[in-house]
Amino acid sequence: MDPGNAVVAADLQSGVGPSPTLPIFTLNGRVVIVTGGASGLGLVMSKAIVESGANLAIVDINS
């Protein structure tokens, strides 16, 4: 395990450290367009956006 990850894991277990953002962050009623959302980072961001309540349009190019 990467030493940096061990610190984050310990902080999360103790309740110290970053707080979750999605429970307090909302995009309800918003429309979001993600370019390159079919794979990679765009896909991960698209999933988080939908979890936050937004309507999502993904634009991607097949190569």
C-alpha positions in Angstrom: 0.0 0.0 0.0 1.2 3.5 -0.9 2.1 5.4 2.4 0.0 8.3 1.2 -3.0 6.0 0.9 -2.4 4.6 4.3 -2.7 8.0 5.8 -6.0 8.7 4.0 -7.4 5.3 5.0 -6.4 6.0 8.7 -8.0 9.5 8.5 -11.3 8.0 7.1 -11.4 5.4 9.8 -10.9 7.9 12.6 -13.4 10.3 11.2 -10.7 13.0 10.6 -10.0 14.2 7.1 -12.0 15.0 4.1 -15.7 14.9 4.4 -18.0 13.4 1.7 -19.1 15.9 -0.8 -22.0 14.2 -2.6 -24.4 14.3 0.4 -24.2 18.1 0.5 -23.6 18.8 -3.2 -26.6 18.8 -5.5 -27.2 19.4 -9.2 -30.9 18.8 -9.0 -32.7 20.5 -11.9 -29.5 21.2 -13.8 -28.4 19.9 -17.2 -24.8 19.0 -17.7 -22.9 18.3 -20.9 -19.8 16.1 -20.7 -17.5 15.8 -23.6 -15.5 12.6 -23.8 -17.9 11.0 -21.3 -18.0 7.5 -22.9 -14.8 6.3 -21.1 -12.0 7.1 -18.7 -12.2 10.2 -16.5 -15.2 11.6 -18.5 -17.2 8.4 -17.6 -16.3 8.6 -13.9 -17.3 12.3 -13.9 -20.6 11.5 -15.7 -21.5 8.9 -13.1 -20.8 11.4 -10.2 -22.9 14.1 -12.0 -25.8 11.8 -12.3 -25.5 10.7 -8.6 -25.7 14.4 -7.8 -29.1 14.7 -9.5 -28.3 16.3 -12.8 -29.7 15.4 -16.2 -26.7 14.4 -18.3 -25.8 14.6 -22.0 -22.6 12.8 -23.1 -20.9 13.8 -26.3 -18.1 11.6 -27.5 -16.4 10.7 -30.8 -15.7 7.1 -31.9 -12.3 6.9 -33.5 
